[in-house]
């Protein structure tokens, strides 16, 4: 059985495009995970994407995770509420002064509390100033991301409110797979 998935690609072409969200109440901190850690990144990936069918990285080996996280210009930014990870955003420098927001989202228990807008705002600003932290990486001229119809119902609205504009829409048939949850057997 398959499902039709719509994918939307969005971009900003200037730091002035960013329309930041207000910080949510409650002391949300956002910290860069500066030491590449496949264990931590895989935890974030499965905790955030398990209920929305993120499966593309599940088959990666430890070495593949390490290689991906260790590339110059790759950064993981984690939102914390009172010491607990609430969500994350992963940036990846690409050719031609482009930075992709490769992964972004919140752990389900933290959704709907205005943390996502704040994390996306903060992470997008870090995409624009990424070259300041990475000698040899060209200054950012474009930040882009994609979202799809499998993502949460507020994802697209959050991107548009932060100043991203749509530049491509596509559809494809994908095999329907059950949401894997953060670990086998964890589905509610």
Secondary structure, DSSP 8 states (H G I E B T S, - for coil): -EEEEEEEEEEESSGGG-------TTTEEEEE--S--HHHHHHHHHHHHGGGT--TTTT--HHHHHHHHHSTTEEEEEEEETTEEEEEEEEEEETTTEEEEEEEEE-GGGTTSSHHHHHHHHHHHHHHTGGGTSTTS---SEEEEEEETTS-TTHHHHHHHTT-EEEEEEEEEEE------SSTT---
